[in-house]
Amino acid sequence: MICSDTGNDVMPPQYHRLLNPIHQVGIVAMGLWILDNANLEELAEACRQRNRWEVMLCVGPLRLFNTTGSPLNPIAVF
């Protein structure tokens, strides 16, 4: 899984045949789960308050068919 608070691909694209290589290669070839637009500031603040920098991240995507995306509510467990 890769998680960021922005998009993951470099713009403009560095490859002529792949416009979004992280998504196109990661999802299709690797089965990578990608979390875009995560609110990591609140997680960083919670880590700082606890002086803990490792968390278990639990996600429960919807079971949708013929798609590669789903809304979800990630839960960080300290």
C-alpha positions as CSV (number, residue, x, y, z in Angstrom):
1,M,0.0,0.0,0.0
2,I,1.2,3.5,-0.7
3,C,-0.5,6.5,0.9
4,S,0.0,10.2,0.4
5,D,-1.7,13.5,1.0
6,T,-1.4,14.4,-2.7
7,G,-1.4,12.5,-6.0
8,N,1.4,10.1,-6.5
9,D,2.5,10.6,-10.1
10,V,5.0,13.2,-11.3
11,M,3.5,15.8,-13.6
12,P,4.3,16.3,-16.4
13,P,4.8,12.5,-17.0
14,Q,8.4,11.3,-17.5
15,Y,7.3,8.4,-19.8
16,H,5.7,8.8,-23.2
17,R,3.5,5.7,-23.0
18,L,2.5,6.0,-19.4
19,L,0.7,9.1,-18.2
20,N,0.3,7.8,-14.6
21,P,3.0,5.2,-14.0
22,I,2.4,4.7,-10.3
23,H,-1.3,4.0,-10.9
24,Q,-0.9,2.1,-14.2
25,V,2.0,-0.1,-13.1
26,G,1.2,-0.2,-9.4
27,I,-2.4,-1.2,-9.6
28,V,-2.3,-3.4,-12.8
29,A,1.1,-5.1,-12.5
30,M,1.7,-5.2,-8.7
31,G,-1.8,-5.1,-7.2
32,L,-0.7,-2.1,-5.2
33,W,-3.4,-0.4,-3.0
34,I,-3.1,3.4,-3.4
35,L,-4.6,5.9,-1.0
36,D,-4.8,9.4,-2.5
37,N,-5.5,12.6,-0.7
38,A,-5.1,11.2,2.9
39,N,-5.2,13.6,5.8
40,L,-1.8,12.8,7.2
41,E,-1.4,16.1,9.2
42,E,-3.9,14.8,11.9
43,L,-2.1,11.5,12.0
44,A,1.3,13.2,12.4
45,E,-0.1,15.3,15.3
46,A,-1.6,12.3,17.0
47,C,1.8,10.5,16.7
48,R,3.6,13.5,18.1
49,Q,1.3,13.7,21.1
50,R,1.9,10.1,21.9
51,N,5.6,10.1,20.9
52,R,4.7,7.0,18.8
53,W,5.7,6.8,15.2
54,E,4.5,3.4,14.1
55,V,0.8,2.6,13.6
56,M,-1.3,-0.2,12.1
57,L,-3.5,1.2,9.4
58,C,-6.8,-0.5,8.8
59,V,-8.9,0.2,5.7
60,G,-12.2,-1.3,4.6
61,P,-12.9,-0.5,0.9
62,L,-16.4,-1.1,-0.5
63,R,-16.8,-4.2,-2.6
64,L,-17.4,-2.7,-5.9
65,F,-17.2,-4.5,-9.3
66,N,-15.6,-3.3,-12.5
67,T,-13.7,-0.4,-10.8
68,T,-10.4,0.2,-9.2
69,G,-11.5,2.9,-6.7
70,S,-13.5,3.0,-3.5
71,P,-14.1,5.5,-0.8
72,L,-12.9,4.4,2.6
73,N,-12.4,5.5,6.2
74,P,-8.8,4.5,7.3
75,I,-8.3,3.9,11.0
76,A,-4.8,4.2,12.6
77,V,-4.3,2.0,15.6
78,F,-1.4,2.8,18.0
